[in-house]
Amino acid sequence: MKNIIILLVVLSILGCSSTAKVKMKEQFNEIAHAVEILNDKYCAEENEQMRQILITGIRFYFPAYPNDGYCNLVEMLDGE
């Protein structure tokens, strides 16, 4: 997943004007923050139905998100 995010960032930087780069960076940061919040809620939730609702919310932003989420998302992104 870390490689996919890096690839998306690099492609967005190479293909856009500086104003568009700033906007895309802001949008990417907002999406990443939303996914991180939803993932944290998913990992803390014990009710399976609520977990599925949260995964649906995450997939709105990131359709390839796995069924079981990433309960250690920060560590995964840091490569630990």
C-alpha positions as CSV (number, residue, x, y, z in Angstrom):
1,M,0.0,0.0,0.0
2,K,2.9,2.3,0.8
3,N,4.2,1.9,-2.8
4,I,0.8,2.7,-4.2
5,I,0.5,5.9,-2.3
6,I,4.0,6.9,-3.3
7,L,3.3,6.2,-6.9
8,L,0.1,8.3,-6.8
9,V,1.9,11.2,-5.2
10,V,4.8,11.0,-7.8
11,L,2.4,10.8,-10.7
12,S,0.3,13.7,-9.5
13,I,3.4,15.8,-9.0
14,L,4.8,15.1,-12.4
15,G,1.6,15.7,-14.4
16,C,0.3,18.9,-12.9
17,S,0.9,22.7,-12.7
18,S,2.1,24.0,-9.3
19,T,-1.4,25.3,-8.4
20,A,-2.9,21.9,-9.2
21,K,-0.1,20.2,-7.3
22,V,-1.0,22.1,-4.2
23,K,-4.7,21.3,-4.5
24,M,-4.0,17.7,-5.2
25,K,-1.7,17.5,-2.2
26,E,-4.4,19.1,0.0
27,Q,-7.0,16.6,-1.3
28,F,-4.7,13.7,-0.8
29,N,-4.0,14.7,2.8
30,E,-7.7,15.1,3.5
31,I,-8.5,11.7,2.1
32,A,-5.6,10.1,4.0
33,H,-6.7,11.7,7.2
34,A,-10.3,10.5,6.6
35,V,-9.2,7.0,5.9
36,E,-7.0,7.0,9.0
37,I,-9.8,8.1,11.2
38,L,-12.2,5.5,9.8
39,N,-9.6,2.8,10.1
40,D,-9.0,3.7,13.7
41,K,-12.7,3.5,14.4
42,Y,-12.9,0.2,12.5
43,C,-10.1,-1.3,14.7
44,A,-11.7,-0.2,17.9
45,E,-15.2,-1.4,16.9
46,E,-16.3,-4.8,18.2
47,N,-19.7,-5.0,16.5
48,E,-19.2,-6.8,13.1
49,Q,-22.1,-4.9,11.5
50,M,-20.6,-1.5,12.4
51,R,-17.2,-2.7,11.2
52,Q,-18.7,-3.4,7.8
53,I,-20.3,0.0,7.7
54,L,-16.9,1.6,8.5
55,I,-15.2,-0.5,5.8
56,T,-17.8,0.8,3.3
57,G,-17.0,4.4,4.4
58,I,-13.3,3.7,3.9
59,R,-13.9,2.2,0.4
60,F,-15.7,5.4,-0.6
61,Y,-12.2,7.0,-0.5
62,F,-10.0,4.0,-1.2
63,P,-11.9,1.2,-3.1
64,A,-9.1,-1.4,-2.9
65,Y,-9.2,-1.4,0.9
66,P,-9.2,-4.9,2.4
67,N,-12.1,-6.5,4.1
68,D,-10.2,-6.7,7.4
69,G,-8.9,-3.2,7.3
70,Y,-5.4,-2.2,8.5
71,C,-5.4,-2.0,12.2
72,N,-1.8,-1.0,12.2
73,L,-2.0,1.5,9.4
74,V,0.6,4.0,10.7
75,E,3.1,1.2,11.3
76,M,2.4,-0.2,7.8
77,L,3.0,3.2,6.2
78,D,6.2,3.7,8.1
79,G,7.4,0.3,6.8
80,E,7.7,-1.3,10.3
